Amino acid sequence: MNGVPSLRVLPSHAQQLRKYLQACGSLDLRYTVQKLSDGTVAIPVLPSCLPQLDLHSLQHRVTSESPCEIIRIPVPKLSKRERGRSSSETLVKILQELLNSHGEGPELWPAVAHGLGAERLAQMGRISRDGFRTPVVTMLLGEDHWVTHVDNRIRYQFDVTKCMFSSGNITEKIRIASFDCHGEIVVDLYAGIGYFTLPYLVHAGASHVHACEWNPDAVEALERNLQLNGMSHLCTIHHGDNRQLPLCDLADRVNLGLIPSSQDSWPVACRLLKRKTGGVLHIHHNVTSPPHKTGCESSFIATVERAPKTRDKKVWQAWADETAIQISTLLQDITVEPWRTSVQHIEHVKSYAPHVHHIVLDLECRPLQFKQTALDVDSMFG
């Protein structure tokens, strides 16, 4: 029989039965759920699963008056994923035909750009290991390397042949934008093109940001972006190795946005915090969780849904607690005074690979004298 087999049901039961079919491995993900002219909907079913499909059992999941039958859809609608794959395959086929007939001639890249609705094309290679993480990019069409990207109403410009753009950090940029930093001095030890510097200024309302960056190409983009967003007057750029930064005792907040680890600059961050009041360190780090092993299939199924998340959080917490102790020791060594450090929050930014997670530790750091002073003031007023 022609057409894609589909389960015809009322719209009110479609979501429930779709989830059931997907859990059973019977849902055909190549196609989308389709509304029919009689008001019912058709849920695509894999042809290979039809013999095992129990319609009697499915009928029990809906009211007895509701339709629940297998029909055939002659021209089903492709799912969003398949539509994208189809477009990609069509483009690949066109390029293959063009290459076979003309070779890599002058018509090739303009044709690709036209198909993609673009004016310029670039080919991305591996990230170089030059200390700056410079991208290896070849321009295929167009001469202007500078592009503009907008994140959370902030405009970023950068040269694609010289600088990376970390789109995966958008959740952390949005989180920083939610901070209330009015009246605060912030130091961004790894500023790049302004990924976090600009949210501190544009949205969080920081009084001033000291932005540290050693890549000259990133510094050029940072200067552009500060001007582009009208924030140049509120930012001082320090070009060079942040471990040589001459500043100290001025920061309410220090951002350490380097992965896999910013540990080399922890002493710098501690030196930057205000001696009398302290502040908050935002420490980025890649934390690795040990893989979980189970003895049987049933225990594996039980742990898939809950245990990995809980287990990972325990590992993150252990790392955060150890870091808090190390930072407290560093602060005491630098100031010759005791400090109290406390974990405010642990934010999961993204996963790099199985069991490897980019997290941010918000660590509050206060001199003990600051706490005692606050208690003394309270006692004065009863």
WOMO-V305694 format. One record per residue. N is the residue number from 1. RES is the residue in one small letter. NEAR is the number of other C-alpha atoms within 12 Angstrom. Layout:
n=N res=RES near=NEAR
n=N res=RES near=NEAR
This chain:
n=1 res=m near=9
n=2 res=n near=12
n=3 res=g near=18
n=4 res=v near=31
n=5 res=p near=31
n=6 res=s near=43
n=7 res=l near=41
n=8 res=r near=36
n=9 res=v near=37
n=10 res=l near=32
n=11 res=p near=25
n=12 res=s near=18
n=13 res=h near=26
n=14 res=a near=32
n=15 res=q near=19
n=16 res=q near=18
n=17 res=l near=34
n=18 res=r near=33
n=19 res=k near=18
n=20 res=y near=22
n=21 res=l near=29
n=22 res=q near=20
n=23 res=a near=12
n=24 res=c near=19
n=25 res=g near=20
n=26 res=s near=28
n=27 res=l near=30
n=28 res=d near=32
n=29 res=l near=27
n=30 res=r near=24
n=31 res=y near=26
n=32 res=t near=27
n=33 res=v near=34
n=34 res=q near=30
n=35 res=k near=22
n=36 res=l near=21
n=37 res=s near=10
n=38 res=d near=13
n=39 res=g near=15
n=40 res=t near=24
n=41 res=v near=32
n=42 res=a near=40
n=43 res=i near=44
n=44 res=p near=42
n=45 res=v near=38
n=46 res=l near=27
n=47 res=p near=25
n=48 res=s near=14
n=49 res=c near=19
n=50 res=l near=25
n=51 res=p near=13
n=52 res=q near=17
n=53 res=l near=26
n=54 res=d near=20
n=55 res=l near=22
n=56 res=h near=16
n=57 res=s near=17
n=58 res=l near=28
n=59 res=q near=23
n=60 res=h near=16
n=61 res=r near=24
n=62 res=v near=24
n=63 res=t near=16
n=64 res=s near=14
n=65 res=e near=11
n=66 res=s near=20
n=67 res=p near=28
n=68 res=c near=31
n=69 res=e near=27
n=70 res=i near=28
n=71 res=i near=26
n=72 res=r near=24
n=73 res=i near=27
n=74 res=p near=15
n=75 res=v near=16
n=76 res=p near=28
n=77 res=k near=25
n=78 res=l near=22
n=79 res=s near=19
n=80 res=k near=15
n=81 res=r near=15
n=82 res=e near=19
n=83 res=r near=17
n=84 res=g near=14
n=85 res=r near=15
n=86 res=s near=16
n=87 res=s near=17
n=88 res=s near=17
n=89 res=e near=14
n=90 res=t near=18
n=91 res=l near=22
n=92 res=v near=19
n=93 res=k near=15
n=94 res=i near=20
n=95 res=l near=25
n=96 res=q near=17
n=97 res=e near=16
n=98 res=l near=21
n=99 res=l near=19
n=100 res=n near=13
n=101 res=s near=13
n=102 res=h near=14
n=103 res=g near=14
n=104 res=e near=18
n=105 res=g near=15
n=106 res=p near=14
n=107 res=e near=18
n=108 res=l near=26
n=109 res=w near=29
n=110 res=p near=23
n=111 res=a near=26
n=112 res=v near=29
n=113 res=a near=20
n=114 res=h near=16
n=115 res=g near=20
n=116 res=l near=17
n=117 res=g near=12
n=118 res=a near=16
n=119 res=e near=21
n=120 res=r near=25
n=121 res=l near=29
n=122 res=a near=27
n=123 res=q near=18
n=124 res=m near=19
n=125 res=g near=16
n=126 res=r near=15
n=127 res=i near=19
n=128 res=s near=17
n=129 res=r near=10
n=130 res=d near=12
n=131 res=g near=13
n=132 res=f near=25
n=133 res=r near=24
n=134 res=t near=25
n=135 res=p near=27
n=136 res=v near=22
n=137 res=v near=21
n=138 res=t near=21
n=139 res=m near=22
n=140 res=l near=26
n=141 res=l near=22
n=142 res=g near=18
n=143 res=e near=16
n=144 res=d near=18
n=145 res=h near=23
n=146 res=w near=24
n=147 res=v near=26
n=148 res=t near=20
n=149 res=h near=22
n=150 res=v near=19
n=151 res=d near=27
n=152 res=n near=24
n=153 res=r near=17
n=154 res=i near=30
n=155 res=r near=27
n=156 res=y near=38
n=157 res=q near=34
n=158 res=f near=33
n=159 res=d near=33
n=160 res=v near=34
n=161 res=t near=30
n=162 res=k near=32
n=163 res=c near=34
n=164 res=m near=34
n=165 res=f near=29
n=166 res=s near=28
n=167 res=s near=19
n=168 res=g near=18
n=169 res=n near=28
n=170 res=i near=23
n=171 res=t near=24
n=172 res=e near=35
n=173 res=k near=33
n=174 res=i near=25
n=175 res=r near=24
n=176 res=i near=33
n=177 res=a near=28
n=178 res=s near=20
n=179 res=f near=24
n=180 res=d near=22
n=181 res=c near=28
n=182 res=h near=21
n=183 res=g near=18
n=184 res=e near=29
n=185 res=i near=36
n=186 res=v near=46
n=187 res=v near=50
n=188 res=d near=46
n=189 res=l near=48
n=190 res=y near=41
n=191 res=a near=44
n=192 res=g near=43
n=193 res=i near=41
n=194 res=g near=48
n=195 res=y near=47
n=196 res=f near=48
n=197 res=t near=50
n=198 res=l near=46
n=199 res=p near=40
n=200 res=y near=43
n=201 res=l near=42
n=202 res=v near=39
n=203 res=h near=27
n=204 res=a near=27
n=205 res=g near=25
n=206 res=a near=34
n=207 res=s near=27
n=208 res=h near=32
n=209 res=v near=41
n=210 res=h near=41
n=211 res=a near=44
n=212 res=c near=43
n=213 res=e near=38
n=214 res=w near=27
n=215 res=n near=28
n=216 res=p near=25
n=217 res=d near=28
n=218 res=a near=38
n=219 res=v near=31
n=220 res=e near=27
n=221 res=a near=33
n=222 res=l near=40
n=223 res=e near=35
n=224 res=r near=27
n=225 res=n near=36
n=226 res=l near=36
n=227 res=q near=22
n=228 res=l near=24
n=229 res=n near=26
n=230 res=g near=17
n=231 res=m near=30
n=232 res=s near=24
n=233 res=h near=17
n=234 res=l near=28
n=235 res=c near=32
n=236 res=t near=28
n=237 res=i near=38
n=238 res=h near=30
n=239 res=h near=27
n=240 res=g near=23
n=241 res=d near=23
n=242 res=n near=33
n=243 res=r near=26
n=244 res=q near=20
n=245 res=l near=25
n=246 res=p near=18
n=247 res=l near=23
n=248 res=c near=26
n=249 res=d near=26
n=250 res=l near=27
n=251 res=a near=37
n=252 res=d near=39
n=253 res=r near=44
n=254 res=v near=50
n=255 res=n near=46
n=256 res=l near=42
n=257 res=g near=42
n=258 res=l near=33
n=259 res=i near=26
n=260 res=p near=21
n=261 res=s near=23
n=262 res=s near=30
n=263 res=q near=25
n=264 res=d near=21
n=265 res=s near=31
n=266 res=w near=35
n=267 res=p near=30
n=268 res=v near=34
n=269 res=a near=48
n=270 res=c near=49
n=271 res=r near=37
n=272 res=l near=40
n=273 res=l near=39
n=274 res=k near=31
n=275 res=r near=29
n=276 res=k near=25
n=277 res=t near=27
n=278 res=g near=39
n=279 res=g near=38
n=280 res=v near=38
n=281 res=l near=46
n=282 res=h near=43
n=283 res=i near=46
n=284 res=h near=39
n=285 res=h near=35
n=286 res=n near=32
n=287 res=v near=36
n=288 res=t near=25
n=289 res=s near=26
n=290 res=p near=17
n=291 res=p near=16
n=292 res=h near=18
n=293 res=k near=14
n=294 res=t near=14
n=295 res=g near=11
n=296 res=c near=10
n=297 res=e near=11
n=298 res=s near=10
n=299 res=s near=15
n=300 res=f near=16
n=301 res=i near=15
n=302 res=a near=14
n=303 res=t near=19
n=304 res=v near=17
n=305 res=e near=12
n=306 res=r near=14
n=307 res=a near=19
n=308 res=p near=22
n=309 res=k near=20
n=310 res=t near=16
n=311 res=r near=21
n=312 res=d near=28
n=313 res=k near=25
n=314 res=k near=19
n=315 res=v near=25
n=316 res=w near=33
n=317 res=q near=28
n=318 res=a near=20
n=319 res=w near=26
n=320 res=a near=34
n=321 res=d near=23
n=322 res=e near=19
n=323 res=t near=33
n=324 res=a near=33
n=325 res=i near=23
n=326 res=q near=24
n=327 res=i near=38
n=328 res=s near=35
n=329 res=t near=24
n=330 res=l near=28
n=331 res=l near=34
n=332 res=q near=24
n=333 res=d near=16
n=334 res=i near=25
n=335 res=t near=25
n=336 res=v near=15
n=337 res=e near=20
n=338 res=p near=26
n=339 res=w near=34
n=340 res=r near=29
n=341 res=t near=33
n=342 res=s near=28
n=343 res=v near=30
n=344 res=q near=21
n=345 res=h near=23
n=346 res=i near=32
n=347 res=e near=31
n=348 res=h near=30
n=349 res=v near=29
n=350 res=k near=25
n=351 res=s near=22
n=352 res=y near=20
n=353 res=a near=13
n=354 res=p near=17
n=355 res=h near=22
n=356 res=v near=23
n=357 res=h near=29
n=358 res=h near=33
n=359 res=i near=38
n=360 res=v near=40
n=361 res=l near=40
n=362 res=d near=35
n=363 res=l near=40
n=364 res=e near=32
n=365 res=c near=44
n=366 res=r near=36
n=367 res=p near=32
n=368 res=l near=24
n=369 res=q near=19
n=370 res=f near=22
n=371 res=k near=20
n=372 res=q near=18
n=373 res=t near=16
n=374 res=a near=17
n=375 res=l near=14
n=376 res=d near=13
n=377 res=v near=12
n=378 res=d near=11
n=379 res=s near=10
n=380 res=m near=9
n=381 res=f near=8
n=382 res=g near=7
